[in-house]
Amino acid sequence: MANRFADTKLEALAIGFASHALLDAIPHNDEALEIALTTAIGAALLTHQVMQREDVDWELFLTGGLGGILPDGEHFLKRNGFIDRSLYPSHNGTIKQPRTEPVWALWFELGVAVVAFKVGF
Ligand SMILES: [Zn+2]
């Protein structure tokens, strides 16, 4: 979606980075392996689909996507002892992350994907 609202890669990166907090505020369940796999496969298919379109600046699209997943790199750093505490607002409790059952998480994530696709393209 960042590709629609950004003119530069830095703007796309910032929009993606900030949007991560909004998405974390929607009920989800990334700990469930089936949800994580479904989300990853869905993101890969969406990316492939978008990159076929000539009316989309795919560099801005990918940069926005990178900005969107960048905050979760903090989980890797924390689990492996590189940092002691999370800084990103939706990871340190400043913005609450509602959890839900995997089946509901899947429906919420599907709904978000549909809205993002409609708004973003
Ligand atoms: Zn997150």
Residues whose N, C-alpha, C, O or C-beta is under 5 A from the ligand:
A	BS01	ZN	D24 D72
